[in-house]
């Protein structure tokens, strides 16, 4: 059993290269609001993978600080990743991982959430979070995993 949390980065400031855009003050506040409602099952075991975009790294740091959990890992493959590319990152996750958070971007996160929610349209807003419990025996088959939605949070 693997619990996966899909977190879209907080609202960002505009201007400059996309990778360098930072969280706005409102974006940081939105994340803290969502995190005030977030209850991971195994905080001590939570692995956080974040796109290397500045706004995602800042979002991951807010999560780490709020939950007092392990440091997050910068994962360049998550930058503007498609649904399929996110699944490829998940497939590389060690089999011992039991709770995982992906901090990334739309449309990939929303597409993945929609596929795991049996086609129910999930449009993650900035700082939106969708959590799923996956029943998988082989990480190579994440596309067809049985996914049970356990939380949808938005600011």
C-alpha positions in Angstrom: 0.0 0.0 0.0 1.4 3.4 -1.0 -0.2 6.7 -0.1 0.5 9.5 -2.6 -0.2 13.2 -2.1 -0.3 15.4 -5.2 0.4 19.0 -4.2 0.3 21.8 -6.8 2.7 24.6 -5.9 1.4 27.8 -4.3 0.5 30.9 -6.4 3.6 32.5 -7.7 4.9 35.9 -8.7 5.1 36.7 -12.4 8.1 37.9 -14.4 11.4 36.4 -15.2 12.3 32.9 -16.3 9.7 30.3 -15.4 12.0 28.2 -13.3 13.0 31.2 -11.2 9.4 32.4 -10.4 9.0 32.5 -6.6 5.9 32.0 -4.4 3.9 35.1 -3.8 2.9 36.0 -0.2 -0.6 34.8 -1.0 0.8 31.6 -2.4 2.6 30.8 0.8 -0.5 31.7 2.9 -2.6 29.4 0.7 -0.2 26.5 1.3 -0.3 27.0 5.1 -4.1 27.0 5.0 -4.2 23.7 3.1 -1.5 22.2 5.4 -3.5 23.2 8.4 -6.1 20.6 7.2 -3.6 18.0 6.0 -3.1 14.9 8.1 -0.6 12.4 6.6 -0.8 8.9 8.0 3.0 8.5 8.5 4.7 11.9 8.8 8.0 10.3 9.9 8.0 8.2 6.7 6.8 11.0 4.3 9.1 11.3 1.2 8.7 14.6 -0.6 9.8 15.0 -4.3 9.6 18.5 -5.7 10.0 20.0 -9.2 13.2 22.0 -9.4 11.2 25.2 -10.2 11.8 27.7 -7.4 8.0 28.0 -6.5 7.9 24.2 -6.0 11.0 24.1 -3.9 9.6 26.9 -1.7 6.3 25.0 -1.5 8.1 21.8 -0.5 10.1 23.7 2.2 6.8 25.1 3.7 5.5 21.5 3.8 8.7 20.2 5.5 8.7 23.0 8.0 5.0 22.7 8.8 5.1 18.9 9.3 8.6 18.8 10.7 9.4 15.9 8.4 12.4 14.7 6.4 14.0 17.1 3.9 12.5 17.1 0.4 14.3 16.1 -2.8 14.6 18.3 -5.9 13.4 16.2 -8.8 14.0 18.0 -12.2 11.9 15.3 -14.0 8.8 16.8 -12.3 9.2 20.2 -14.0 6.0 20.7 -16.1 5.7 16.9 -16.1 2.9 15.2 -17.9 0.7 12.5 -16.2 2.9 9.8 -17.8 6.2 11.5 -16.7 4.9 11.7 -13.1 4.1 8.0 -13.2 7.7 7.3 -14.4 9.0 9.2 -11.4 6.7 7.2 -9.1 7.9 4.0 -10.7 11.5 4.8 -9.6 10.5 5.3 -6.0 11.9 2.6 -3.7 9.5 -0.2 -2.9 9.9 0.5 0.8 8.3 4.0 0.4 4.9 4.0 2.1 4.0 7.7 2.0 5.0 10.1 -0.8 4.3 13.7 -1.8 4.8 15.0 -5.3 5.1 18.9 -5.5 4.6 19.9 -9.0 2.6 21.6 -11.8 -0.6 21.4 -13.8 -1.8 20.1 -16.1 0.1 16.8 -15.2 -0.9 16.7 -11.5 -4.6 17.3 -12.3 -4.5 14.7 -15.1 -3.1 12.1 -12.8 -5.5 12.9 -10.0 -8.4 12.6 -12.5 -7.2 9.2 -13.7 -6.9 8.0 -10.2 -10.3 9.4 -9.3 -11.9 7.1 -11.9 -12.3 9.9 -14.4 -13.9 12.3 -12.0 -12.5 15.7 -13.2 -10.0 17.0 -10.6 -8.6 20.5 -11.3 -6.0 21.2 -8.7 -5.9 25.0 -8.0 -2.6 26.5 -6.8 -1.9 25.0 -3.4 -4.5 22.3 -4.1 -3.8 18.8 -2.7 -5.2 15.4 -3.7 -4.3 12.3 -1.7 -4.8 8.7 -2.8 -4.1 5.2 -1.4 -2.7 3.0 -4.1 -3.0 -0.8 -4.0 0.0 -1.9 -6.1 2.2 -4.9 -6.1 4.6 -3.7 -8.8 5.5 0.0 -9.2 5.8 -0.5 -13.0 2.0 -0.8 -13.1 1.1 2.5 -11.4 -1.1 3.4 -14.4 -3.5 0.6 -13.6 -3.2 0.7 -9.8 -6.3 0.6 -7.8 -6.5 4.1 -6.3 -8.7 5.1 -3.5 -9.2 8.9 -3.0 -8.7 9.9 0.6 -8.5 13.7 0.6 -9.0 16.7 -1.7 -8.0 20.0 -0.1 -7.9 23.5 -1.6 -7.4 27.0 -0.2 
